[in-house]
């Protein structure tokens, strides 16, 4: 191989050296896949309720949050630097969640708060997965599903936007 070819190949190898072995590849893949799956579960629940931010949005938020903490964590940055990353992530997700909130003409007519909170929580679940706290991420997802899906069944007054679910509304007609 020519000198140029060797330099190019050496440079390509250096650029992909952040995953030096099978253990590191497995760790990164596992954390990102777990974040995607857990985000997808929450997104599917929102999508099945007809909400704007669905499966793909929640998956991307979780993967992005996981990646934002996974990279510095694997690079062994200081805790102070990782804290700054988390601060920026939380603020950025706040803006994304704010985009799902719509205020109508009435003071009580606000929609999208639960979806915005879900996006925020999905980012936190992604952070947990990205930092290798998979069991915590799984527990938080299960709790979120209970709050979104189970709690309104246990306490009928906890319906979306204060209105009855579609099945009850149809049965009253």
DRENMIKE-287906 format. One line per field, with one value per atom (N, C-alpha, C, O): atom name; x negated, y, z negated. Coordinates in nm, 2 decimals. Layout:
N
seti = CA  ...
east = X  ...
north = Y  ...
up = Z  ...
This chain:
173
seti = N  CA  C  O  N  CA  C  O  N  CA  C  O  N  CA  C  O  N  CA  C  O  N  CA  C  O  N  CA  C  O  N  CA  C  O  N  CA  C  O  N  CA  C  O  N  CA  C  O  N  CA  C  O  N  CA  C  O  N  CA  C  O  N  CA  C  O  N  CA  C  O  N  CA  C  O  N  CA  C  O  N  CA  C  O  N  CA  C  O  N  CA  C  O  N  CA  C  O  N  CA  C  O  N  CA  C  O  N  CA  C  O  N  CA  C  O  N  CA  C  O  N  CA  C  O  N  CA  C  O  N  CA  C  O  N  CA  C  O  N  CA  C  O  N  CA  C  O  N  CA  C  O  N  CA  C  O  N  CA  C  O  N  CA  C  O  N  CA  C  O  N  CA  C  O  N  CA  C  O  N  CA  C  O  N  CA  C  O  N  CA  C  O  N  CA  C  O  N  CA  C  O  N  CA  C  O  N  CA  C  O  N  CA  C  O  N  CA  C  O  N  CA  C  O  N  CA  C  O  N  CA  C  O  N  CA  C  O  N  CA  C  O  N  CA  C  O  N  CA  C  O  N  CA  C  O  N  CA  C  O  N  CA  C  O  N  CA  C  O  N  CA  C  O  N  CA  C  O  N  CA  C  O  N  CA  C  O  N  CA  C  O  N  CA  C  O  N  CA  C  O  N  CA  C  O  N  CA  C  O  N  CA  C  O  N  CA  C  O  N  CA  C  O  N  CA  C  O  N  CA  C  O  N  CA  C  O  N  CA  C  O  N  CA  C  O  N  CA  C  O  N  CA  C  O  N  CA  C  O  N  CA  C  O  N  CA  C  O  N  CA  C  O  N  CA  C  O  N  CA  C  O  N  CA  C  O  N  CA  C  O  N  CA  C  O  N  CA  C  O  N  CA  C  O  N  CA  C  O  N  CA  C  O  N  CA  C  O  N  CA  C  O  N  CA  C  O  N  CA  C  O  N  CA  C  O  N  CA  C  O  N  CA  C  O  N  CA  C  O  N  CA  C  O  N  CA  C  O  N  CA  C  O  N  CA  C  O  N  CA  C  O  N  CA  C  O  N  CA  C  O  N  CA  C  O  N  CA  C  O  N  CA  C  O  N  CA  C  O  N  CA  C  O  N  CA  C  O  N  CA  C  O  N  CA  C  O  N  CA  C  O  N  CA  C  O  N  CA  C  O  N  CA  C  O  N  CA  C  O  N  CA  C  O  N  CA  C  O  N  CA  C  O  N  CA  C  O  N  CA  C  O  N  CA  C  O  N  CA  C  O  N  CA  C  O  N  CA  C  O  N  CA  C  O  N  CA  C  O  N  CA  C  O  N  CA  C  O  N  CA  C  O  N  CA  C  O  N  CA  C  O  N  CA  C  O  N  CA  C  O  N  CA  C  O  N  CA  C  O  N  CA  C  O  N  CA  C  O  N  CA  C  O  N  CA  C  O  N  CA  C  O  N  CA  C  O  N  CA  C  O  N  CA  C  O  N  CA  C  O  N  CA  C  O  N  CA  C  O  N  CA  C  O  N  CA  C  O  N  CA  C  O  N  CA  C  O  N  CA  C  O  N  CA  C  O  N  CA  C  O  N  CA  C  O  N  CA  C  O  N  CA  C  O  N  CA  C  O  N  CA  C  O  N  CA  C  O  N  CA  C  O  N  CA  C  O  N  CA  C  O  N  CA  C  O  N  CA  C  O  N  CA  C  O  N  CA  C  O  N  CA  C  O  N  CA  C  O
east = -0.08  0.00  -0.09  -0.19  -0.05  -0.13  -0.13  -0.05  -0.22  -0.23  -0.09  -0.05  -0.04  0.09  0.20  0.28  0.20  0.30  0.29  0.39  0.17  0.15  0.19  0.25  0.16  0.21  0.36  0.41  0.42  0.57  0.63  0.72  0.58  0.63  0.60  0.69  0.49  0.45  0.55  0.59  0.58  0.67  0.81  0.87  0.85  0.99  0.99  1.09  0.89  0.89  0.89  0.96  0.82  0.81  0.95  0.99  1.02  1.15  1.25  1.35  1.24  1.33  1.28  1.33  1.18  1.12  1.20  1.16  1.32  1.39  1.46  1.51  1.47  1.52  1.41  1.41  1.32  1.20  1.21  1.13  1.32  1.33  1.48  1.57  1.50  1.64  1.72  1.84  1.65  1.72  1.78  1.89  1.70  1.74  1.85  1.95  1.84  1.95  2.08  2.18  2.07  2.19  2.25  2.37  2.17  2.22  2.29  2.40  2.24  2.30  2.43  2.53  2.42  2.54  2.65  2.77  2.62  2.72  2.79  2.91  2.71  2.76  2.85  2.96  2.81  2.89  3.02  3.12  3.01  3.13  3.22  3.35  3.18  3.27  3.34  3.46  3.26  3.32  3.43  3.54  3.40  3.49  3.62  3.73  3.60  3.72  3.81  3.93  3.75  3.82  3.89  4.01  3.82  3.88  4.00  4.10  3.98  4.08  4.20  4.32  4.19  4.30  4.39  4.51  4.32  4.39  4.46  4.57  4.38  4.43  4.55  4.65  4.55  4.66  4.79  4.90  4.77  4.89  4.94  5.07  4.86  4.91  4.97  5.08  4.91  4.96  5.10  5.19  5.11  5.24  5.35  5.47  5.32  5.42  5.44  5.52  5.37  5.39  5.31  5.35  5.21  5.13  5.03  4.99  4.99  4.90  4.76  4.71  4.70  4.57  4.58  4.63  4.55  4.57  4.44  4.34  4.45  4.35  4.21  4.11  4.20  4.08  4.02  3.90  4.10  4.05  3.99  3.88  4.06  4.02  3.89  3.80  3.88  3.76  3.64  3.53  3.66  3.55  3.51  3.39  3.60  3.57  3.48  3.38  3.53  3.46  3.32  3.22  3.31  3.18  3.08  2.97  3.14  3.06  3.01  2.89  3.10  3.06  2.95  2.85  2.97  2.87  2.74  2.63  2.74  2.61  2.54  2.42  2.62  2.57  2.49  2.40  2.53  2.46  2.36  2.26  2.39  2.31  2.17  2.07  2.16  2.04  1.94  1.83  1.99  1.90  1.87  1.76  1.97  1.94  1.83  1.74  1.84  1.74  1.60  1.50  1.61  1.49  1.42  1.32  1.49  1.44  1.43  1.33  1.53  1.52  1.55  1.60  1.52  1.55  1.70  1.78  1.73  1.87  1.93  2.05  1.85  1.89  1.93  2.02  1.84  1.87  2.00  2.08  2.02  2.13  2.26  2.37  2.25  2.36  2.40  2.52  2.30  2.33  2.40  2.49  2.36  2.43  2.57  2.66  2.60  2.73  2.82  2.93  2.76  2.83  2.87  2.99  2.79  2.82  2.93  3.02  2.92  3.01  3.15  3.25  3.16  3.29  3.35  3.47  3.27  3.32  3.37  3.48  3.29  3.33  3.46  3.54  3.47  3.59  3.71  3.82  3.69  3.80  3.86  3.98  3.77  3.82  3.89  3.99  3.84  3.91  4.05  4.15  4.06  4.19  4.28  4.40  4.23  4.31  4.38  4.49  4.31  4.37  4.50  4.57  4.52  4.64  4.75  4.86  4.73  4.84  4.91  4.85  5.04  5.13  5.23  5.29  5.24  5.34  5.45  5.43  5.57  5.69  5.74  5.66  5.86  5.91  5.95  5.94  5.99  6.02  5.91  5.80  5.92  5.81  5.79  5.68  5.89  5.88  5.85  5.83  5.84  5.83  5.68  5.63  5.60  5.46  5.44  5.49  5.38  5.36  5.21  5.14  5.17  5.03  4.94  4.83  4.99  4.91  4.86  4.74  4.95  4.91  4.80  4.71  4.83  4.73  4.59  4.49  4.60  4.47  4.40  4.28  4.48  4.42  4.36  4.26  4.43  4.38  4.25  4.17  4.24  4.12  4.00  3.89  4.03  3.93  3.89  3.77  3.99  3.95  3.88  3.79  3.92  3.85  3.70  3.62  3.67  3.53  3.46  3.35  3.53  3.46  3.44  3.34  3.53  3.52  3.40  3.32  3.39  3.27  3.14  3.04  3.14  3.02  2.98  2.87  3.08  3.06  3.00  2.90  3.06  3.01  2.86  2.78  2.84  2.71  2.60  2.48  2.64  2.54  2.53  2.45  2.59  2.58  2.67  2.65  2.78  2.87  3.00  3.11  2.98  3.09  3.21  3.32  3.18  3.29  3.37  3.50  3.31  3.37  3.46  3.57  3.40  3.48  3.60  3.71  3.59  3.70  3.81  3.93  3.77  3.86  3.94  4.06  3.86  3.93  4.03  4.13  3.99  4.09  4.21  4.32  4.20  4.31  4.40  4.53  4.34  4.42  4.49  4.60  4.42  4.48  4.60  4.71  4.59  4.70  4.82  4.93  4.79  4.90  4.97  5.09  4.89  4.95  5.03  5.14  4.98  5.05  5.17  5.27  5.15  5.25  5.34  5.46  5.27  5.34  5.41  5.52  5.35  5.41  5.54  5.63  5.56  5.69  5.80  5.92  5.76  5.86  5.90  6.01  5.80  5.83  5.91  5.99  5.87  5.94  6.00  5.94  6.13  6.20  6.20  6.21  6.18  6.17  6.04  6.03  5.94  5.81  5.81  5.73  5.90  5.90  5.82  5.79  5.79  5.71  5.79  5.91  5.73  5.78  5.92  6.00  5.94  6.06  6.19  6.30  6.17  6.29  6.29  6.18  6.40  6.41  6.34  6.33  6.29  6.23  6.34  6.46  6.29  6.38  6.49  6.60  6.45  6.55  6.66  6.78  6.63  6.74  6.82  6.94  6.76  6.83  6.92  7.04  6.88  6.97  7.09  7.20  7.06  7.17  7.27  7.39  7.24  7.33  7.42  7.53  7.39  7.47  7.59  7.67
north = -0.12  0.00  0.12  0.13  0.22  0.34  0.42  0.39  0.52  0.60  0.67  0.68  0.73  0.79  0.70  0.73  0.58  0.48  0.44  0.43  0.42  0.39  0.50  0.47  0.62  0.74  0.75  0.77  0.73  0.73  0.62  0.65  0.50  0.39  0.41  0.38  0.46  0.49  0.59  0.58  0.70  0.80  0.75  0.78  0.66  0.61  0.52  0.53  0.44  0.36  0.45  0.42  0.56  0.65  0.71  0.73  0.75  0.81  0.72  0.77  0.59  0.49  0.43  0.32  0.48  0.42  0.44  0.39  0.51  0.53  0.41  0.40  0.31  0.17  0.07  0.00  0.06  -0.01  -0.17  -0.24  -0.21  -0.36  -0.40  -0.31  -0.53  -0.58  -0.54  -0.52  -0.53  -0.50  -0.35  -0.33  -0.26  -0.12  -0.11  -0.04  -0.18  -0.18  -0.23  -0.18  -0.35  -0.40  -0.31  -0.29  -0.24  -0.15  -0.03  0.00  0.03  0.14  0.09  0.16  -0.02  -0.07  -0.10  -0.06  -0.16  -0.20  -0.08  -0.07  0.02  0.14  0.22  0.27  0.23  0.31  0.23  0.29  0.10  0.02  0.02  0.04  0.01  0.02  0.15  0.16  0.26  0.39  0.40  0.45  0.35  0.36  0.28  0.32  0.16  0.07  0.13  0.14  0.18  0.24  0.37  0.39  0.45  0.57  0.53  0.60  0.43  0.38  0.33  0.36  0.27  0.22  0.34  0.34  0.44  0.56  0.63  0.68  0.64  0.71  0.64  0.70  0.50  0.43  0.45  0.47  0.46  0.49  0.63  0.64  0.73  0.86  0.86  0.92  0.79  0.78  0.71  0.75  0.60  0.53  0.62  0.59  0.72  0.82  0.93  1.03  0.93  1.03  1.16  1.27  1.15  1.27  1.30  1.21  1.42  1.47  1.40  1.35  1.39  1.33  1.18  1.14  1.10  0.96  0.88  0.92  0.76  0.66  0.71  0.71  0.76  0.81  0.92  0.93  1.02  1.13  1.09  1.13  1.01  0.96  0.88  0.89  0.80  0.72  0.81  0.78  0.91  1.00  1.08  1.10  1.12  1.19  1.11  1.15  0.98  0.89  0.86  0.86  0.83  0.80  0.92  0.91  1.04  1.16  1.19  1.22  1.17  1.20  1.10  1.13  0.97  0.87  0.90  0.89  0.94  0.97  1.10  1.10  1.20  1.32  1.29  1.36  1.19  1.15  1.04  1.03  0.95  0.84  0.88  0.82  0.97  1.01  1.07  1.03  1.17  1.23  1.12  1.12  1.04  0.94  0.84  0.81  0.79  0.70  0.77  0.71  0.90  0.98  1.01  1.08  0.97  1.00  1.14  1.18  1.22  1.37  1.37  1.28  1.49  1.51  1.51  1.54  1.49  1.49  1.63  1.65  1.73  1.87  1.90  1.96  1.85  1.86  1.78  1.83  1.67  1.59  1.66  1.65  1.72  1.80  1.91  1.94  1.98  2.09  2.03  2.09  1.91  1.85  1.82  1.85  1.77  1.74  1.87  1.87  1.98  2.11  2.15  2.20  2.14  2.18  2.09  2.14  1.96  1.87  1.90  1.90  1.92  1.94  2.07  2.07  2.17  2.30  2.28  2.33  2.21  2.18  2.10  2.13  2.00  1.92  2.00  1.98  2.10  2.19  2.26  2.28  2.31  2.38  2.29  2.33  2.17  2.07  2.04  2.03  2.02  1.99  2.11  2.09  2.23  2.35  2.36  2.41  2.30  2.30  2.21  2.22  2.12  2.04  2.09  2.04  2.21  2.27  2.37  2.46  2.36  2.45  2.51  2.43  2.64  2.70  2.75  2.83  2.72  2.76  2.90  2.97  2.93  3.06  3.07  3.18  2.96  2.97  2.94  2.88  2.99  2.97  2.82  2.78  2.74  2.60  2.51  2.39  2.58  2.51  2.50  2.57  2.42  2.39  2.25  2.16  2.22  2.08  2.06  2.15  1.93  1.89  1.89  1.86  1.92  1.92  1.78  1.77  1.69  1.55  1.50  1.43  1.53  1.49  1.56  1.50  1.69  1.76  1.70  1.68  1.66  1.60  1.46  1.42  1.39  1.26  1.27  1.19  1.38  1.40  1.42  1.37  1.51  1.54  1.41  1.39  1.33  1.20  1.11  1.04  1.10  1.02  1.05  0.97  1.18  1.23  1.18  1.13  1.18  1.14  0.99  0.94  0.91  0.77  0.74  0.65  0.82  0.81  0.83  0.76  0.93  0.96  0.85  0.81  0.79  0.67  0.56  0.50  0.53  0.42  0.45  0.37  0.58  0.62  0.61  0.59  0.63  0.62  0.48  0.46  0.38  0.25  0.21  0.11  0.29  0.26  0.20  0.26  0.09  0.03  -0.01  0.01  -0.07  -0.11  0.01  0.01  0.12  0.25  0.30  0.34  0.29  0.34  0.25  0.30  0.12  0.03  0.06  0.06  0.08  0.11  0.24  0.25  0.34  0.47  0.46  0.52  0.37  0.35  0.28  0.32  0.18  0.11  0.20  0.20  0.29  0.38  0.48  0.52  0.53  0.63  0.56  0.63  0.44  0.37  0.36  0.37  0.33  0.32  0.46  0.47  0.57  0.70  0.74  0.79  0.70  0.74  0.65  0.70  0.52  0.43  0.37  0.36  0.33  0.26  0.36  0.33  0.47  0.56  0.61  0.62  0.65  0.70  0.59  0.63  0.47  0.36  0.34  0.31  0.36  0.35  0.46  0.45  0.58  0.70  0.77  0.84  0.74  0.79  0.94  0.99  1.02  1.17  1.21  1.33  1.12  1.16  1.14  1.06  1.20  1.19  1.30  1.40  1.27  1.37  1.50  1.50  1.61  1.75  1.76  1.85  1.68  1.69  1.64  1.65  1.58  1.53  1.37  1.31  1.31  1.17  1.10  1.16  0.98  0.91  0.89  0.89  0.86  0.85  0.74  0.76  0.63  0.52  0.57  0.54  0.64  0.69  0.80  0.80  0.88  0.99  0.93  0.98  0.82  0.76  0.69  0.70  0.63  0.56  0.65  0.61  0.78  0.88  0.93  1.00  0.91  0.97  0.89  0.92
up = 0.00  0.00  0.00  -0.07  0.07  0.08  -0.05  -0.14  -0.06  -0.18  -0.20  -0.31  -0.09  -0.11  -0.15  -0.24  -0.10  -0.13  -0.28  -0.35  -0.32  -0.46  -0.56  -0.66  -0.52  -0.60  -0.61  -0.72  -0.49  -0.49  -0.58  -0.66  -0.56  -0.64  -0.79  -0.87  -0.82  -0.96  -1.02  -1.14  -0.94  -0.99  -1.01  -1.11  -0.92  -0.93  -1.06  -1.13  -1.09  -1.21  -1.33  -1.43  -1.33  -1.45  -1.47  -1.58  -1.36  -1.37  -1.43  -1.50  -1.42  -1.47  -1.60  -1.63  -1.66  -1.78  -1.91  -2.01  -1.90  -2.02  -2.07  -2.18  -1.98  -2.02  -1.99  -1.89  -2.09  -2.06  -2.07  -2.02  -2.14  -2.15  -2.16  -2.16  -2.16  -2.16  -2.28  -2.27  -2.39  -2.52  -2.51  -2.55  -2.45  -2.44  -2.34  -2.36  -2.23  -2.13  -2.19  -2.17  -2.26  -2.32  -2.42  -2.42  -2.50  -2.60  -2.53  -2.58  -2.43  -2.36  -2.29  -2.30  -2.22  -2.15  -2.25  -2.23  -2.36  -2.46  -2.52  -2.53  -2.56  -2.62  -2.52  -2.56  -2.40  -2.30  -2.26  -2.25  -2.25  -2.22  -2.33  -2.31  -2.45  -2.57  -2.58  -2.60  -2.55  -2.55  -2.44  -2.46  -2.32  -2.21  -2.24  -2.22  -2.30  -2.33  -2.43  -2.42  -2.54  -2.65  -2.60  -2.64  -2.53  -2.47  -2.38  -2.38  -2.30  -2.21  -2.28  -2.23  -2.39  -2.47  -2.52  -2.50  -2.57  -2.61  -2.50  -2.50  -2.39  -2.27  -2.21  -2.16  -2.21  -2.16  -2.24  -2.19  -2.38  -2.46  -2.42  -2.42  -2.40  -2.36  -2.23  -2.20  -2.13  -2.00  -2.00  -1.92  -2.08  -2.08  -2.14  -2.11  -2.21  -2.26  -2.16  -2.19  -2.05  -1.95  -1.98  -1.92  -2.06  -2.09  -1.98  -1.91  -1.97  -1.87  -1.87  -1.77  -1.99  -2.00  -2.03  -2.13  -1.93  -1.94  -1.95  -2.01  -1.89  -1.91  -1.86  -1.93  -1.74  -1.68  -1.76  -1.79  -1.80  -1.87  -2.00  -2.04  -2.08  -2.21  -2.19  -2.27  -2.09  -2.07  -2.04  -2.09  -1.95  -1.92  -2.04  -2.06  -2.12  -2.25  -2.34  -2.39  -2.36  -2.45  -2.40  -2.47  -2.27  -2.21  -2.22  -2.25  -2.19  -2.19  -2.33  -2.35  -2.43  -2.57  -2.61  -2.68  -2.57  -2.61  -2.55  -2.61  -2.42  -2.35  -2.41  -2.42  -2.45  -2.51  -2.64  -2.68  -2.72  -2.84  -2.82  -2.89  -2.73  -2.70  -2.65  -2.70  -2.56  -2.50  -2.61  -2.62  -2.69  -2.79  -2.90  -2.95  -2.93  -3.04  -2.99  -3.07  -2.87  -2.82  -2.80  -2.80  -2.78  -2.76  -2.89  -2.90  -3.00  -3.14  -3.17  -3.23  -3.13  -3.17  -3.32  -3.38  -3.38  -3.52  -3.55  -3.46  -3.67  -3.71  -3.69  -3.66  -3.71  -3.69  -3.55  -3.52  -3.46  -3.31  -3.27  -3.19  -3.33  -3.30  -3.35  -3.29  -3.47  -3.52  -3.43  -3.41  -3.37  -3.27  -3.15  -3.09  -3.10  -2.99  -3.03  -2.95  -3.15  -3.19  -3.20  -3.16  -3.25  -3.26  -3.12  -3.10  -3.02  -2.88  -2.82  -2.75  -2.85  -2.80  -2.86  -2.78  -2.99  -3.05  -2.99  -2.97  -2.98  -2.92  -2.77  -2.74  -2.70  -2.56  -2.54  -2.46  -2.63  -2.62  -2.67  -2.62  -2.76  -2.80  -2.68  -2.67  -2.59  -2.47  -2.38  -2.32  -2.36  -2.28  -2.34  -2.27  -2.47  -2.53  -2.52  -2.50  -2.53  -2.52  -2.38  -2.37  -2.28  -2.15  -2.14  -2.04  -2.23  -2.23  -2.30  -2.30  -2.38  -2.46  -2.37  -2.31  -2.37  -2.30  -2.39  -2.47  -2.39  -2.48  -2.39  -2.30  -2.43  -2.36  -2.41  -2.48  -2.38  -2.42  -2.56  -2.62  -2.63  -2.77  -2.86  -2.82  -2.98  -3.08  -3.11  -3.14  -3.10  -3.13  -3.01  -3.02  -2.89  -2.76  -2.73  -2.64  -2.80  -2.77  -2.74  -2.81  -2.63  -2.58  -2.56  -2.53  -2.58  -2.56  -2.68  -2.67  -2.80  -2.91  -2.95  -2.98  -2.94  -2.97  -2.87  -2.91  -2.74  -2.64  -2.66  -2.65  -2.70  -2.73  -2.85  -2.84  -2.95  -3.07  -3.03  -3.08  -2.94  -2.89  -2.81  -2.83  -2.73  -2.66  -2.76  -2.74  -2.86  -2.96  -3.03  -3.05  -3.07  -3.14  -3.05  -3.09  -2.92  -2.83  -2.81  -2.80  -2.82  -2.82  -2.94  -2.93  -3.06  -3.18  -3.17  -3.22  -3.12  -3.10  -3.01  -3.03  -2.90  -2.81  -2.88  -2.86  -2.97  -3.04  -3.13  -3.14  -3.20  -3.29  -3.21  -3.25  -3.09  -3.01  -2.96  -2.96  -2.92  -2.87  -2.97  -2.94  -3.10  -3.21  -3.26  -3.36  -3.20  -3.24  -3.36  -3.43  -3.38  -3.49  -3.43  -3.44  -3.36  -3.28  -3.37  -3.33  -3.49  -3.58  -3.62  -3.63  -3.65  -3.69  -3.57  -3.59  -3.45  -3.33  -3.31  -3.28  -3.33  -3.32  -3.42  -3.39  -3.55  -3.65  -3.63  -3.65  -3.59  -3.56  -3.44  -3.44  -3.34  -3.23  -3.28  -3.24  -3.36  -3.41  -3.50  -3.49  -3.58  -3.66  -3.57  -3.60  -3.47  -3.37  -3.30  -3.29  -3.26  -3.20  -3.29  -3.26  -3.42  -3.52  -3.53  -3.53  -3.54  -3.55  -3.43  -3.44  -3.31  -3.19  -3.15  -3.11  -3.18  -3.14  -3.25  -3.24  -3.36  -3.47  -3.57  -3.61  -3.60  -3.70  -3.66  -3.74  -3.53  -3.49  -3.50  -3.51  -3.49  -3.50  -3.65  -3.68  -3.74  -3.88  -3.94  -4.03  -3.89  -3.94  -3.82  -3.74  -3.79  -3.67  -3.65  -3.54  -3.75  -3.73  -3.67  -3.64  -3.65  -3.60  -3.45  -3.40  -3.37  -3.23  -3.16  -3.22  -3.04  -2.96  -2.95  -2.91  -2.98  -2.97  -3.05  -3.01  -3.15  -3.23  -3.16  -3.21  -3.04  -2.97  -2.97  -2.99  -2.96  -2.97  -2.85  -2.74  -2.87  -2.76  -2.65  -2.67  -2.53  -2.41  -2.43  -2.39  -2.49  -2.51  -2.60  -2.57  -2.71  -2.80  -2.73  -2.74  -2.65  -2.58  -2.48  -2.46  -2.41  -2.31  -2.38  -2.33  -2.50  -2.56  -2.62  -2.65  -2.64  -2.70  -2.59  -2.62  -2.46  -2.35  -2.33  -2.24
